[in-house]
Amino acid sequence: MRRLAAAFQQLLKRLRTDECGGLLAAEYLLMGTLLTIGLIVGISSVQGALIEQLEALAALIMP
């Protein structure tokens, strides 16, 4: 997690010094937002599937 934060900070530094950084920053912000939304949806789906499987296992163990 620290590596990711450090890499993100380096990216922000490069974008600030770059003259064309404004457009790239907006693109990276959009990509980051989409990735975050995708991760949240994916984790939520995994959670739902895991709960279903654990409920099925509990039903087998405790009749």
PDB file of N, H, CA, C and O in Angstrom:
ATOM      1  N   MET A   1       0.820  -1.180   0.000  1.00  0.00           N
ATOM      2  CA  MET A   1       0.000   0.000   0.000  1.00  0.00           C
ATOM      3  C   MET A   1       0.874   1.258   0.000  1.00  0.00           C
ATOM      4  O   MET A   1       0.551   2.254  -0.647  1.00  0.00           O
ATOM      5  N   ARG A   2       1.980   1.192   0.734  1.00  0.00           N
ATOM      6  H   ARG A   2       2.243   0.383   1.260  1.00  0.00           H
ATOM      7  CA  ARG A   2       2.883   2.341   0.770  1.00  0.00           C
ATOM      8  C   ARG A   2       3.547   2.561  -0.577  1.00  0.00           C
ATOM      9  O   ARG A   2       3.793   3.696  -0.985  1.00  0.00           O
ATOM     10  N   ARG A   3       3.835   1.458  -1.263  1.00  0.00           N
ATOM     11  H   ARG A   3       3.635   0.536  -0.931  1.00  0.00           H
ATOM     12  CA  ARG A   3       4.434   1.587  -2.603  1.00  0.00           C
ATOM     13  C   ARG A   3       3.493   2.306  -3.549  1.00  0.00           C
ATOM     14  O   ARG A   3       3.905   3.158  -4.335  1.00  0.00           O
ATOM     15  N   LEU A   4       2.214   1.944  -3.456  1.00  0.00           N
ATOM     16  H   LEU A   4       1.879   1.252  -2.817  1.00  0.00           H
ATOM     17  CA  LEU A   4       1.215   2.559  -4.317  1.00  0.00           C
ATOM     18  C   LEU A   4       1.097   4.048  -4.013  1.00  0.00           C
ATOM     19  O   LEU A   4       1.003   4.866  -4.928  1.00  0.00           O
ATOM     20  N   ALA A   5       1.102   4.398  -2.736  1.00  0.00           N
ATOM     21  H   ALA A   5       1.178   3.734  -1.993  1.00  0.00           H
ATOM     22  CA  ALA A   5       1.015   5.807  -2.351  1.00  0.00           C
ATOM     23  C   ALA A   5       2.245   6.573  -2.836  1.00  0.00           C
ATOM     24  O   ALA A   5       2.127   7.699  -3.319  1.00  0.00           O
ATOM     25  N   ALA A   6       3.419   5.964  -2.705  1.00  0.00           N
ATOM     26  H   ALA A   6       3.514   5.049  -2.312  1.00  0.00           H
ATOM     27  CA  ALA A   6       4.647   6.621  -3.160  1.00  0.00           C
ATOM     28  C   ALA A   6       4.633   6.798  -4.676  1.00  0.00           C
ATOM     29  O   ALA A   6       5.030   7.847  -5.185  1.00  0.00           O
ATOM     30  N   ALA A   7       4.182   5.784  -5.390  1.00  0.00           N
ATOM     31  H   ALA A   7       3.860   4.932  -4.977  1.00  0.00           H
ATOM     32  CA  ALA A   7       4.114   5.877  -6.849  1.00  0.00           C
ATOM     33  C   ALA A   7       3.121   6.954  -7.271  1.00  0.00           C
ATOM     34  O   ALA A   7       3.366   7.687  -8.230  1.00  0.00           O
ATOM     35  N   PHE A   8       2.013   7.050  -6.563  1.00  0.00           N
ATOM     36  H   PHE A   8       1.814   6.455  -5.784  1.00  0.00           H
ATOM     37  CA  PHE A   8       1.009   8.060  -6.877  1.00  0.00           C
ATOM     38  C   PHE A   8       1.560   9.459  -6.617  1.00  0.00           C
ATOM     39  O   PHE A   8       1.304  10.381  -7.391  1.00  0.00           O
ATOM     40  N   GLN A   9       2.313   9.621  -5.531  1.00  0.00           N
ATOM     41  H   GLN A   9       2.521   8.873  -4.902  1.00  0.00           H
ATOM     42  CA  GLN A   9       2.911  10.921  -5.238  1.00  0.00           C
ATOM     43  C   GLN A   9       3.933  11.303  -6.300  1.00  0.00           C
ATOM     44  O   GLN A   9       4.003  12.465  -6.700  1.00  0.00           O
ATOM     45  N   GLN A  10       4.724  10.342  -6.761  1.00  0.00           N
ATOM     46  H   GLN A  10       4.668   9.398  -6.436  1.00  0.00           H
ATOM     47  CA  GLN A  10       5.693  10.623  -7.823  1.00  0.00           C
ATOM     48  C   GLN A  10       4.977  11.023  -9.104  1.00  0.00           C
ATOM     49  O   GLN A  10       5.420  11.926  -9.814  1.00  0.00           O
ATOM     50  N   LEU A  11       3.874  10.352  -9.397  1.00  0.00           N
ATOM     51  H   LEU A  11       3.515   9.618  -8.820  1.00  0.00           H
ATOM     52  CA  LEU A  11       3.093  10.679 -10.583  1.00  0.00           C
ATOM     53  C   LEU A  11       2.557  12.101 -10.490  1.00  0.00           C
ATOM     54  O   LEU A  11       2.607  12.852 -11.465  1.00  0.00           O
ATOM     55  N   LEU A  12       2.051  12.467  -9.331  1.00  0.00           N
ATOM     56  H   LEU A  12       2.011  11.857  -8.540  1.00  0.00           H
ATOM     57  CA  LEU A  12       1.540  13.825  -9.155  1.00  0.00           C
ATOM     58  C   LEU A  12       2.641  14.867  -9.312  1.00  0.00           C
ATOM     59  O   LEU A  12       2.410  15.928  -9.890  1.00  0.00           O
ATOM     60  N   LYS A  13       3.834  14.575  -8.804  1.00  0.00           N
ATOM     61  H   LYS A  13       4.022  13.713  -8.334  1.00  0.00           H
ATOM     62  CA  LYS A  13       4.961  15.500  -8.968  1.00  0.00           C
ATOM     63  C   LYS A  13       5.299  15.683 -10.439  1.00  0.00           C
ATOM     64  O   LYS A  13       5.524  16.802 -10.899  1.00  0.00           O
ATOM     65  N   ARG A  14       5.334  14.567 -11.181  1.00  0.00           N
ATOM     66  H   ARG A  14       5.151  13.657 -10.807  1.00  0.00           H
ATOM     67  CA  ARG A  14       5.648  14.656 -12.617  1.00  0.00           C
ATOM     68  C   ARG A  14       4.588  15.445 -13.360  1.00  0.00           C
ATOM     69  O   ARG A  14       4.910  16.221 -14.259  1.00  0.00           O
ATOM     70  N   LEU A  15       3.319  15.255 -12.994  1.00  0.00           N
ATOM     71  H   LEU A  15       3.058  14.624 -12.263  1.00  0.00           H
ATOM     72  CA  LEU A  15       2.246  15.964 -13.680  1.00  0.00           C
ATOM     73  C   LEU A  15       2.295  17.459 -13.386  1.00  0.00           C
ATOM     74  O   LEU A  15       1.968  18.272 -14.250  1.00  0.00           O
ATOM     75  N   ARG A  16       2.697  17.823 -12.185  1.00  0.00           N
ATOM     76  H   ARG A  16       2.963  17.163 -11.483  1.00  0.00           H
ATOM     77  CA  ARG A  16       2.786  19.246 -11.839  1.00  0.00           C
ATOM     78  C   ARG A  16       3.885  19.947 -12.625  1.00  0.00           C
ATOM     79  O   ARG A  16       3.737  21.108 -13.005  1.00  0.00           O
ATOM     80  N   THR A  17       4.983  19.248 -12.867  1.00  0.00           N
ATOM     81  H   THR A  17       5.103  18.304 -12.558  1.00  0.00           H
ATOM     82  CA  THR A  17       6.093  19.874 -13.583  1.00  0.00           C
ATOM     83  C   THR A  17       5.906  19.820 -15.096  1.00  0.00           C
ATOM     84  O   THR A  17       6.540  20.585 -15.823  1.00  0.00           O
ATOM     85  N   ASP A  18       5.055  18.937 -15.571  1.00  0.00           N
ATOM     86  H   ASP A  18       4.540  18.316 -14.980  1.00  0.00           H
ATOM     87  CA  ASP A  18       4.807  18.792 -17.005  1.00  0.00           C
ATOM     88  C   ASP A  18       3.851  19.889 -17.466  1.00  0.00           C
ATOM     89  O   ASP A  18       2.871  20.192 -16.786  1.00  0.00           O
ATOM     90  N   GLU A  19       4.136  20.477 -18.615  1.00  0.00           N
ATOM     91  H   GLU A  19       4.932  20.230 -19.168  1.00  0.00           H
ATOM     92  CA  GLU A  19       3.276  21.538 -19.130  1.00  0.00           C
ATOM     93  C   GLU A  19       1.963  20.993 -19.672  1.00  0.00           C
ATOM     94  O   GLU A  19       0.961  21.708 -19.688  1.00  0.00           O
ATOM     95  N   CYS A  20       1.947  19.761 -20.110  1.00  0.00           N
ATOM     96  H   CYS A  20       2.760  19.180 -20.097  1.00  0.00           H
ATOM     97  CA  CYS A  20       0.726  19.136 -20.617  1.00  0.00           C
ATOM     98  C   CYS A  20       0.054  18.299 -19.529  1.00  0.00           C
ATOM     99  O   CYS A  20      -0.807  17.471 -19.827  1.00  0.00           O
ATOM    100  N   GLY A  21       0.433  18.506 -18.308  1.00  0.00           N
ATOM    101  H   GLY A  21       1.132  19.179 -18.066  1.00  0.00           H
ATOM    102  CA  GLY A  21      -0.042  17.665 -17.208  1.00  0.00           C
ATOM    103  C   GLY A  21      -1.511  17.820 -16.888  1.00  0.00           C
ATOM    104  O   GLY A  21      -2.115  16.908 -16.323  1.00  0.00           O
ATOM    105  N   GLY A  22      -2.104  18.952 -17.234  1.00  0.00           N
ATOM    106  H   GLY A  22      -1.614  19.693 -17.693  1.00  0.00           H
ATOM    107  CA  GLY A  22      -3.508  19.174 -16.900  1.00  0.00           C
ATOM    108  C   GLY A  22      -4.430  18.156 -17.535  1.00  0.00           C
ATOM    109  O   GLY A  22      -5.301  17.594 -16.872  1.00  0.00           O
ATOM    110  N   LEU A  23      -4.237  17.924 -18.812  1.00  0.00           N
ATOM    111  H   LEU A  23      -3.530  18.381 -19.351  1.00  0.00           H
ATOM    112  CA  LEU A  23      -5.077  16.961 -19.514  1.00  0.00           C
ATOM    113  C   LEU A  23      -4.795  15.550 -19.031  1.00  0.00           C
ATOM    114  O   LEU A  23      -5.719  14.763 -18.826  1.00  0.00           O
ATOM    115  N   LEU A  24      -3.527  15.228 -18.850  1.00  0.00           N
ATOM    116  H   LEU A  24      -2.776  15.867 -19.017  1.00  0.00           H
ATOM    117  CA  LEU A  24      -3.181  13.894 -18.370  1.00  0.00           C
ATOM    118  C   LEU A  24      -3.699  13.669 -16.960  1.00  0.00           C
ATOM    119  O   LEU A  24      -4.137  12.568 -16.627  1.00  0.00           O
ATOM    120  N   ALA A  25      -3.653  14.696 -16.135  1.00  0.00           N
ATOM    121  H   ALA A  25      -3.298  15.591 -16.405  1.00  0.00           H
ATOM    122  CA  ALA A  25      -4.141  14.567 -14.767  1.00  0.00           C
ATOM    123  C   ALA A  25      -5.632  14.249 -14.771  1.00  0.00           C
ATOM    124  O   ALA A  25      -6.100  13.428 -13.981  1.00  0.00           O
ATOM    125  N   ALA A  26      -6.372  14.898 -15.656  1.00  0.00           N
ATOM    126  H   ALA A  26      -5.993  15.565 -16.297  1.00  0.00           H
ATOM    127  CA  ALA A  26      -7.810  14.628 -15.740  1.00  0.00           C
ATOM    128  C   ALA A  26      -8.057  13.193 -16.196  1.00  0.00           C
ATOM    129  O   ALA A  26      -8.964  12.528 -15.696  1.00  0.00           O
ATOM    130  N   GLU A  27      -7.260  12.721 -17.137  1.00  0.00           N
ATOM    131  H   GLU A  27      -6.524  13.262 -17.544  1.00  0.00           H
ATOM    132  CA  GLU A  27      -7.417  11.344 -17.610  1.00  0.00           C
ATOM    133  C   GLU A  27      -7.089  10.348 -16.505  1.00  0.00           C
ATOM    134  O   GLU A  27      -7.799   9.360 -16.316  1.00  0.00           O
ATOM    135  N   TYR A  28      -6.003  10.616 -15.775  1.00  0.00           N
ATOM    136  H   TYR A  28      -5.426  11.418 -15.928  1.00  0.00           H
ATOM    137  CA  TYR A  28      -5.633   9.721 -14.676  1.00  0.00           C
ATOM    138  C   TYR A  28      -6.676   9.749 -13.566  1.00  0.00           C
ATOM    139  O   TYR A  28      -6.957   8.723 -12.946  1.00  0.00           O
ATOM    140  N   LEU A  29      -7.241  10.907 -13.320  1.00  0.00           N
ATOM    141  H   LEU A  29      -7.013  11.740 -13.824  1.00  0.00           H
ATOM    142  CA  LEU A  29      -8.280  11.015 -12.307  1.00  0.00           C
ATOM    143  C   LEU A  29      -9.503  10.199 -12.711  1.00  0.00           C
ATOM    144  O   LEU A  29     -10.091   9.506 -11.881  1.00  0.00           O
ATOM    145  N   LEU A  30      -9.881  10.280 -13.973  1.00  0.00           N
ATOM    146  H   LEU A  30      -9.403  10.843 -14.647  1.00  0.00           H
ATOM    147  CA  LEU A  30     -11.011   9.498 -14.464  1.00  0.00           C
ATOM    148  C   LEU A  30     -10.717   8.007 -14.376  1.00  0.00           C
ATOM    149  O   LEU A  30     -11.566   7.229 -13.944  1.00  0.00           O
ATOM    150  N   MET A  31      -9.522   7.610 -14.782  1.00  0.00           N
ATOM    151  H   MET A  31      -8.832   8.242 -15.133  1.00  0.00           H
ATOM    152  CA  MET A  31      -9.156   6.191 -14.709  1.00  0.00           C
ATOM    153  C   MET A  31      -9.131   5.710 -13.262  1.00  0.00           C
ATOM    154  O   MET A  31      -9.597   4.610 -12.966  1.00  0.00           O
ATOM    155  N   GLY A  32      -8.595   6.518 -12.369  1.00  0.00           N
ATOM    156  H   GLY A  32      -8.216   7.412 -12.610  1.00  0.00           H
ATOM    157  CA  GLY A  32      -8.564   6.152 -10.955  1.00  0.00           C
ATOM    158  C   GLY A  32      -9.956   6.007 -10.376  1.00  0.00           C
ATOM    159  O   GLY A  32     -10.218   5.103  -9.583  1.00  0.00           O
ATOM    160  N   THR A  33     -10.851   6.904 -10.775  1.00  0.00           N
ATOM    161  H   THR A  33     -10.638   7.639 -11.419  1.00  0.00           H
ATOM    162  CA  THR A  33     -12.232   6.830 -10.306  1.00  0.00           C
ATOM    163  C   THR A  33     -12.902   5.559 -10.799  1.00  0.00           C
ATOM    164  O   THR A  33     -13.577   4.871 -10.034  1.00  0.00           O
ATOM    165  N   LEU A  34     -12.717   5.248 -12.077  1.00  0.00           N
ATOM    166  H   LEU A  34     -12.169   5.808 -12.699  1.00  0.00           H
ATOM    167  CA  LEU A  34     -13.323   4.036 -12.630  1.00  0.00           C
ATOM    168  C   LEU A  34     -12.751   2.779 -11.991  1.00  0.00           C
ATOM    169  O   LEU A  34     -13.485   1.829 -11.719  1.00  0.00           O
ATOM    170  N   LEU A  35     -11.448   2.771 -11.750  1.00  0.00           N
ATOM    171  H   LEU A  35     -10.852   3.543 -11.970  1.00  0.00           H
ATOM    172  CA  LEU A  35     -10.834   1.624 -11.082  1.00  0.00           C
ATOM    173  C   LEU A  35     -11.370   1.456  -9.666  1.00  0.00           C
ATOM    174  O   LEU A  35     -11.631   0.337  -9.225  1.00  0.00           O
ATOM    175  N   THR A  36     -11.533   2.553  -8.966  1.00  0.00           N
ATOM    176  H   THR A  36     -11.321   3.463  -9.325  1.00  0.00           H
ATOM    177  CA  THR A  36     -12.053   2.489  -7.600  1.00  0.00           C
ATOM    178  C   THR A  36     -13.476   1.955  -7.587  1.00  0.00           C
ATOM    179  O   THR A  36     -13.813   1.100  -6.768  1.00  0.00           O
ATOM    180  N   ILE A  37     -14.304   2.448  -8.480  1.00  0.00           N
ATOM    181  H   ILE A  37     -14.031   3.143  -9.146  1.00  0.00           H
ATOM    182  CA  ILE A  37     -15.680   1.957  -8.562  1.00  0.00           C
ATOM    183  C   ILE A  37     -15.686   0.473  -8.916  1.00  0.00           C
ATOM    184  O   ILE A  37     -16.452  -0.300  -8.341  1.00  0.00           O
ATOM    185  N   GLY A  38     -14.841   0.075  -9.853  1.00  0.00           N
ATOM    186  H   GLY A  38     -14.218   0.702 -10.320  1.00  0.00           H
ATOM    187  CA  GLY A  38     -14.753  -1.337 -10.228  1.00  0.00           C
ATOM    188  C   GLY A  38     -14.302  -2.215  -9.081  1.00  0.00           C
ATOM    189  O   GLY A  38     -14.825  -3.314  -8.897  1.00  0.00           O
ATOM    190  N   LEU A  39     -13.331  -1.740  -8.303  1.00  0.00           N
ATOM    191  H   LEU A  39     -12.907  -0.847  -8.452  1.00  0.00           H
ATOM    192  CA  LEU A  39     -12.872  -2.512  -7.148  1.00  0.00           C
ATOM    193  C   LEU A  39     -13.977  -2.664  -6.114  1.00  0.00           C
ATOM    194  O   LEU A  39     -14.153  -3.744  -5.549  1.00  0.00           O
ATOM    195  N   ILE A  40     -14.712  -1.607  -5.864  1.00  0.00           N
ATOM    196  H   ILE A  40     -14.569  -0.730  -6.323  1.00  0.00           H
ATOM    197  CA  ILE A  40     -15.795  -1.675  -4.880  1.00  0.00           C
ATOM    198  C   ILE A  40     -16.859  -2.662  -5.334  1.00  0.00           C
ATOM    199  O   ILE A  40     -17.327  -3.475  -4.538  1.00  0.00           O
ATOM    200  N   VAL A  41     -17.243  -2.604  -6.596  1.00  0.00           N
ATOM    201  H   VAL A  41     -16.863  -1.943  -7.243  1.00  0.00           H
ATOM    202  CA  VAL A  41     -18.248  -3.529  -7.120  1.00  0.00           C
ATOM    203  C   VAL A  41     -17.731  -4.960  -7.082  1.00  0.00           C
ATOM    204  O   VAL A  41     -18.469  -5.873  -6.712  1.00  0.00           O
ATOM    205  N   GLY A  42     -16.478  -5.167  -7.457  1.00  0.00           N
ATOM    206  H   GLY A  42     -15.879  -4.425  -7.757  1.00  0.00           H
ATOM    207  CA  GLY A  42     -15.897  -6.507  -7.443  1.00  0.00           C
ATOM    208  C   GLY A  42     -15.825  -7.092  -6.051  1.00  0.00           C
ATOM    209  O   GLY A  42     -16.169  -8.256  -5.848  1.00  0.00           O
ATOM    210  N   ILE A  43     -15.382  -6.302  -5.091  1.00  0.00           N
ATOM    211  H   ILE A  43     -15.102  -5.356  -5.256  1.00  0.00           H
ATOM    212  CA  ILE A  43     -15.290  -6.786  -3.716  1.00  0.00           C
ATOM    213  C   ILE A  43     -16.677  -7.084  -3.168  1.00  0.00           C
ATOM    214  O   ILE A  43     -16.860  -8.060  -2.440  1.00  0.00           O
ATOM    215  N   SER A  44     -17.639  -6.266  -3.506  1.00  0.00           N
ATOM    216  H   SER A  44     -17.490  -5.474  -4.098  1.00  0.00           H
ATOM    217  CA  SER A  44     -19.014  -6.504  -3.065  1.00  0.00           C
ATOM    218  C   SER A  44     -19.557  -7.807  -3.649  1.00  0.00           C
ATOM    219  O   SER A  44     -20.251  -8.553  -2.956  1.00  0.00           O
ATOM    220  N   SER A  45     -19.251  -8.085  -4.903  1.00  0.00           N
ATOM    221  H   SER A  45     -18.688  -7.480  -5.466  1.00  0.00           H
ATOM    222  CA  SER A  45     -19.694  -9.332  -5.535  1.00  0.00           C
ATOM    223  C   SER A  45     -19.051 -10.544  -4.878  1.00  0.00           C
ATOM    224  O   SER A  45     -19.714 -11.554  -4.640  1.00  0.00           O
ATOM    225  N   VAL A  46     -17.771 -10.445  -4.588  1.00  0.00           N
ATOM    226  H   VAL A  46     -17.232  -9.625  -4.781  1.00  0.00           H
ATOM    227  CA  VAL A  46     -17.072 -11.543  -3.919  1.00  0.00           C
ATOM    228  C   VAL A  46     -17.662 -11.766  -2.530  1.00  0.00           C
ATOM    229  O   VAL A  46     -17.833 -12.907  -2.100  1.00  0.00           O
ATOM    230  N   GLN A  47     -17.968 -10.688  -1.838  1.00  0.00           N
ATOM    231  H   GLN A  47     -17.828  -9.762  -2.187  1.00  0.00           H
ATOM    232  CA  GLN A  47     -18.554 -10.807  -0.508  1.00  0.00           C
ATOM    233  C   GLN A  47     -19.900 -11.528  -0.576  1.00  0.00           C
ATOM    234  O   GLN A  47     -20.167 -12.421   0.228  1.00  0.00           O
ATOM    235  N   GLY A  48     -20.742 -11.147  -1.526  1.00  0.00           N
ATOM    236  H   GLY A  48     -20.525 -10.421  -2.179  1.00  0.00           H
ATOM    237  CA  GLY A  48     -22.045 -11.795  -1.674  1.00  0.00           C
ATOM    238  C   GLY A  48     -21.914 -13.272  -1.990  1.00  0.00           C
ATOM    239  O   GLY A  48     -22.636 -14.093  -1.423  1.00  0.00           O
ATOM    240  N   ALA A  49     -21.005 -13.620  -2.885  1.00  0.00           N
ATOM    241  H   ALA A  49     -20.419 -12.954  -3.345  1.00  0.00           H
ATOM    242  CA  ALA A  49     -20.805 -15.027  -3.248  1.00  0.00           C
ATOM    243  C   ALA A  49     -20.255 -15.822  -2.073  1.00  0.00           C
ATOM    244  O   ALA A  49     -20.650 -16.968  -1.859  1.00  0.00           O
ATOM    245  N   LEU A  50     -19.352 -15.227  -1.313  1.00  0.00           N
ATOM    246  H   LEU A  50     -19.030 -14.295  -1.487  1.00  0.00           H
ATOM    247  CA  LEU A  50     -18.778 -15.910  -0.153  1.00  0.00           C
ATOM    248  C   LEU A  50     -19.836 -16.156   0.911  1.00  0.00           C
ATOM    249  O   LEU A  50     -19.878 -17.233   1.506  1.00  0.00           O
ATOM    250  N   ILE A  51     -20.681 -15.184   1.153  1.00  0.00           N
ATOM    251  H   ILE A  51     -20.647 -14.309   0.669  1.00  0.00           H
ATOM    252  CA  ILE A  51     -21.751 -15.355   2.134  1.00  0.00           C
ATOM    253  C   ILE A  51     -22.698 -16.461   1.694  1.00  0.00           C
ATOM    254  O   ILE A  51     -23.121 -17.277   2.513  1.00  0.00           O
ATOM    255  N   GLU A  52     -23.035 -16.498   0.411  1.00  0.00           N
ATOM    256  H   GLU A  52     -22.691 -15.836  -0.255  1.00  0.00           H
ATOM    257  CA  GLU A  52     -23.899 -17.568  -0.111  1.00  0.00           C
ATOM    258  C   GLU A  52     -23.288 -18.938   0.129  1.00  0.00           C
ATOM    259  O   GLU A  52     -23.968 -19.855   0.589  1.00  0.00           O
ATOM    260  N   GLN A  53     -22.015 -19.075  -0.179  1.00  0.00           N
ATOM    261  H   GLN A  53     -21.463 -18.330  -0.553  1.00  0.00           H
ATOM    262  CA  GLN A  53     -21.342 -20.362  -0.006  1.00  0.00           C
ATOM    263  C   GLN A  53     -21.269 -20.755   1.464  1.00  0.00           C
ATOM    264  O   GLN A  53     -21.464 -21.922   1.805  1.00  0.00           O
ATOM    265  N   LEU A  54     -20.994 -19.803   2.326  1.00  0.00           N
ATOM    266  H   LEU A  54     -20.836 -18.855   2.049  1.00  0.00           H
ATOM    267  CA  LEU A  54     -20.930 -20.108   3.751  1.00  0.00           C
ATOM    268  C   LEU A  54     -22.302 -20.474   4.309  1.00  0.00           C
ATOM    269  O   LEU A  54     -22.400 -21.325   5.193  1.00  0.00           O
ATOM    270  N   GLU A  55     -23.359 -19.844   3.805  1.00  0.00           N
ATOM    271  H   GLU A  55     -23.279 -19.153   3.087  1.00  0.00           H
ATOM    272  CA  GLU A  55     -24.712 -20.218   4.224  1.00  0.00           C
ATOM    273  C   GLU A  55     -25.040 -21.636   3.780  1.00  0.00           C
ATOM    274  O   GLU A  55     -25.658 -22.393   4.529  1.00  0.00           O
ATOM    275  N   ALA A  56     -24.636 -21.999   2.574  1.00  0.00           N
ATOM    276  H   ALA A  56     -24.134 -21.384   1.966  1.00  0.00           H
ATOM    277  CA  ALA A  56     -24.873 -23.362   2.086  1.00  0.00           C
ATOM    278  C   ALA A  56     -24.092 -24.369   2.928  1.00  0.00           C
ATOM    279  O   ALA A  56     -24.610 -25.438   3.252  1.00  0.00           O
ATOM    280  N   LEU A  57     -22.871 -24.043   3.276  1.00  0.00           N
ATOM    281  H   LEU A  57     -22.450 -23.175   3.013  1.00  0.00           H
ATOM    282  CA  LEU A  57     -22.058 -24.921   4.118  1.00  0.00           C
ATOM    283  C   LEU A  57     -22.672 -25.063   5.505  1.00  0.00           C
ATOM    284  O   LEU A  57     -22.703 -26.160   6.063  1.00  0.00           O
ATOM    285  N   ALA A  58     -23.158 -23.965   6.059  1.00  0.00           N
ATOM    286  H   ALA A  58     -23.133 -23.074   5.606  1.00  0.00           H
ATOM    287  CA  ALA A  58     -23.790 -24.012   7.379  1.00  0.00           C
ATOM    288  C   ALA A  58     -25.053 -24.858   7.341  1.00  0.00           C
ATOM    289  O   ALA A  58     -25.348 -25.572   8.300  1.00  0.00           O
ATOM    290  N   ALA A  59     -25.803 -24.787   6.245  1.00  0.00           N
ATOM    291  H   ALA A  59     -25.564 -24.208   5.467  1.00  0.00           H
ATOM    292  CA  ALA A  59     -27.018 -25.596   6.120  1.00  0.00           C
ATOM    293  C   ALA A  59     -26.677 -27.079   6.053  1.00  0.00           C
ATOM    294  O   ALA A  59     -27.446 -27.908   6.542  1.00  0.00           O
ATOM    295  N   LEU A  60     -25.546 -27.427   5.460  1.00  0.00           N
ATOM    296  H   LEU A  60     -24.922 -26.754   5.063  1.00  0.00           H
ATOM    297  CA  LEU A  60     -25.132 -28.829   5.407  1.00  0.00           C
ATOM    298  C   LEU A  60     -24.672 -29.329   6.768  1.00  0.00           C
ATOM    299  O   LEU A  60     -24.939 -30.472   7.138  1.00  0.00           O
ATOM    300  N   ILE A  61     -23.989 -28.484   7.502  1.00  0.00           N
ATOM    301  H   ILE A  61     -23.772 -27.555   7.202  1.00  0.00           H
ATOM    302  CA  ILE A  61     -23.448 -28.898   8.797  1.00  0.00           C
ATOM    303  C   ILE A  61     -24.547 -28.981   9.850  1.00  0.00           C
ATOM    304  O   ILE A  61     -24.587 -29.926  10.638  1.00  0.00           O
ATOM    305  N   MET A  62     -25.433 -27.999   9.861  1.00  0.00           N
ATOM    306  H   MET A  62     -25.400 -27.232   9.221  1.00  0.00           H
ATOM    307  CA  MET A  62     -26.498 -27.944  10.874  1.00  0.00           C
ATOM    308  C   MET A  62     -27.847 -28.170  10.202  1.00  0.00           C
ATOM    309  O   MET A  62     -28.469 -27.227   9.715  1.00  0.00           O
ATOM    310  N   PRO A  63     -28.296 -29.419  10.175  1.00  0.00           N
ATOM    311  CA  PRO A  63     -29.575 -29.712   9.481  1.00  0.00           C
ATOM    312  C   PRO A  63     -30.791 -29.161  10.173  1.00  0.00           C
ATOM    313  O   PRO A  63     -31.910 -29.340   9.691  1.00  0.00           O
TER     314      PRO A  63
END
